[in-house]
């Protein structure tokens, strides 16, 4: 996993879109806070909470998520998605034996629905396929990204801890190549 950023960044799917991956550093903390807030803010729209309370809640949730990843994903590779030199997302990958798991894939709102997630998935699928590694992820039941995963050949396999669903990629599943 130590050079996965280099291997994925060399993929035609990412190079063709001026995308690259790099390891996350402590200097990325302000960006990671912005990213987490942008991903979760819409969920809080119906709460009626003042913005300060929403910010405090999201910071607490981000802290808990980070702790969860540390406890449950020893050796987690934390990467930053970069486009034209600008940080636009994060991707966390974890390998356990012959299973490569996409633990987190998040993009800033302005970069969603532009084919970037699809390109990232294609690069990861290519890496997993070439190394004969199983590929899996967990997605929240209400997350619209689950449809993107299905279009790319991921299938539901059992359930994760609610509200998550486990999805796996099986080599040879059709990919329609649509970029959303």
C-alpha positions as CSV (number, residue, x, y, z in Angstrom):
1,X,0.0,0.0,0.0
2,X,3.0,2.3,0.5
3,X,3.1,3.4,-3.2
4,X,-0.6,3.1,-4.1
5,X,-0.8,6.8,-4.7
6,X,1.9,6.6,-7.3
7,X,0.4,3.5,-9.0
8,X,-3.1,5.0,-9.1
9,X,-1.8,8.4,-10.2
10,X,-0.2,6.8,-13.2
11,X,-3.5,5.3,-14.4
12,X,-4.8,6.7,-17.7
13,X,-8.2,7.4,-16.0
14,X,-6.6,9.9,-13.6
15,X,-3.8,11.3,-15.8
16,X,-6.4,12.1,-18.5
17,X,-8.4,14.2,-16.1
18,X,-5.3,15.9,-14.6
19,X,-6.0,14.1,-11.3
20,X,-3.4,12.7,-8.9
21,X,-3.3,11.3,-5.4
22,X,-0.9,12.1,-2.6
23,X,-0.5,10.9,1.0
24,X,-2.5,13.0,3.5
25,X,-0.4,15.1,5.9
26,X,-1.1,17.2,9.0
27,X,-1.1,20.3,6.8
28,X,-4.3,19.0,5.2
29,X,-6.4,19.4,8.4
30,X,-8.1,22.7,7.4
31,X,-9.0,21.1,4.0
32,X,-10.3,17.9,5.6
33,X,-12.5,19.9,7.9
34,X,-13.9,21.8,4.9
35,X,-14.5,18.6,3.0
36,X,-16.2,16.8,5.9
37,X,-18.5,19.8,6.4
38,X,-19.3,20.1,2.8
39,X,-20.3,16.4,2.6
40,X,-22.4,16.4,5.8
41,X,-23.9,19.9,5.9
42,X,-26.9,19.1,3.7
43,X,-27.9,16.3,6.1
44,X,-28.4,18.9,8.8
45,X,-30.6,21.3,6.8
46,X,-33.8,19.9,8.3
47,X,-32.6,20.1,11.9
48,X,-33.4,23.8,12.4
49,X,-30.1,24.1,14.4
50,X,-28.2,27.4,14.3
51,X,-25.0,27.2,12.1
52,X,-22.7,27.3,15.1
53,X,-24.3,24.2,16.6
54,X,-24.2,22.4,13.2
55,X,-20.4,23.2,13.0
56,X,-19.8,21.9,16.5
57,X,-21.8,18.8,15.8
58,X,-19.9,18.1,12.5
59,X,-16.5,18.7,14.2
60,X,-17.5,16.1,16.9
61,X,-18.6,13.6,14.2
62,X,-15.4,14.1,12.3
63,X,-13.3,13.5,15.4
64,X,-15.3,10.3,16.1
65,X,-14.9,9.1,12.5
66,X,-11.2,9.6,12.6
67,X,-11.0,7.6,15.9
68,X,-13.1,4.8,14.4
69,X,-10.7,4.6,11.4
70,X,-7.6,4.5,13.7
71,X,-9.1,1.7,15.8
72,X,-10.6,-0.4,13.1
73,X,-8.3,0.1,10.1
74,X,-4.7,-0.3,11.2
75,X,-2.4,0.6,8.3
76,X,-5.1,2.7,6.6
77,X,-3.7,4.6,3.6
78,X,-5.0,8.2,3.7
79,X,-4.9,10.0,0.4
80,X,-5.8,13.4,-0.9
81,X,-7.3,13.7,-4.4
82,X,-5.7,16.6,-6.3
83,X,-6.8,18.2,-9.5
84,X,-4.5,20.7,-11.2
85,X,-2.6,21.1,-7.9
86,X,-5.7,21.8,-5.8
87,X,-7.0,19.4,-3.1
88,X,-10.5,18.4,-4.1
89,X,-11.2,15.2,-2.1
90,X,-9.9,12.4,-0.1
91,X,-9.7,8.6,-0.5
92,X,-8.9,6.1,2.2
93,X,-7.9,2.6,1.3
94,X,-7.3,-0.4,3.6
95,X,-5.9,-3.7,2.7
96,X,-6.5,-6.8,4.8
97,X,-5.0,-9.9,3.1
98,X,-6.5,-10.2,-0.3
99,X,-9.2,-7.6,0.3
100,X,-8.8,-4.0,-0.7
101,X,-11.4,-1.8,0.9
102,X,-12.5,1.7,-0.1
103,X,-13.0,3.1,3.4
104,X,-13.8,6.6,2.3
105,X,-14.2,8.5,-1.0
106,X,-15.3,12.1,-0.6
107,X,-15.1,15.1,-3.0
108,X,-15.9,18.7,-2.4
109,X,-19.4,19.6,-3.6
110,X,-18.1,21.7,-6.6
111,X,-16.3,18.6,-7.9
112,X,-19.1,16.0,-7.6
113,X,-21.1,14.8,-10.6
114,X,-18.2,15.6,-13.0
115,X,-16.8,12.1,-13.6
116,X,-14.1,12.3,-11.0
117,X,-15.5,9.7,-8.7
118,X,-16.0,7.3,-11.7
119,X,-12.4,7.9,-12.8
120,X,-11.1,7.2,-9.3
121,X,-13.2,4.0,-9.1
122,X,-11.9,2.9,-12.5
123,X,-8.3,3.4,-11.3
124,X,-8.9,1.5,-8.1
125,X,-10.7,-1.3,-10.0
126,X,-7.8,-1.6,-12.4
127,X,-5.3,-1.8,-9.5
128,X,-7.4,-4.4,-7.7
129,X,-7.9,-6.5,-10.9
130,X,-4.2,-6.4,-11.9
131,X,-3.1,-7.5,-8.4
132,X,-5.9,-10.1,-8.2
133,X,-7.3,-8.5,-5.1
134,X,-10.9,-8.4,-4.0
135,X,-12.4,-4.9,-3.8
136,X,-15.1,-3.9,-1.3
137,X,-16.7,-0.9,0.4
138,X,-19.5,0.0,2.7
139,X,-22.0,2.7,1.8
140,X,-24.8,4.3,3.7
141,X,-28.3,3.1,2.5
142,X,-29.3,6.6,1.7
143,X,-26.1,7.7,0.0
144,X,-26.7,8.4,-3.7
145,X,-23.2,7.2,-4.5
146,X,-24.4,3.7,-4.1
147,X,-25.9,4.0,-7.6
148,X,-22.5,5.1,-9.0
149,X,-20.9,2.0,-7.4
150,X,-23.6,-0.2,-8.9
151,X,-23.0,1.3,-12.4
152,X,-19.3,0.4,-12.0
153,X,-19.9,-3.2,-11.2
154,X,-20.2,-3.3,-7.4
155,X,-22.9,-5.6,-6.1
156,X,-24.6,-5.8,-2.7
157,X,-23.3,-8.6,-0.5
158,X,-25.0,-8.9,2.8
159,X,-25.2,-5.9,5.1
160,X,-22.7,-4.0,7.1
161,X,-23.5,-2.5,10.4
162,X,-26.7,-0.4,9.9
163,X,-27.1,2.0,8.2
164,X,-24.4,0.6,5.9
165,X,-24.5,-1.8,3.1
166,X,-21.5,-3.9,2.0
167,X,-20.7,-3.8,-1.7
168,X,-18.1,-5.9,-3.5
169,X,-16.6,-5.7,-7.0
170,X,-16.3,-8.9,-8.9
171,X,-13.8,-9.0,-11.7
172,X,-15.5,-9.3,-15.0
173,X,-18.7,-7.5,-14.0
174,X,-19.7,-5.2,-16.8
175,X,-18.8,-1.5,-16.4
176,X,-20.8,0.8,-18.6
177,X,-18.1,3.5,-18.6
178,X,-20.6,6.3,-17.9
179,X,-18.9,9.3,-16.3
180,X,-21.1,11.1,-13.8
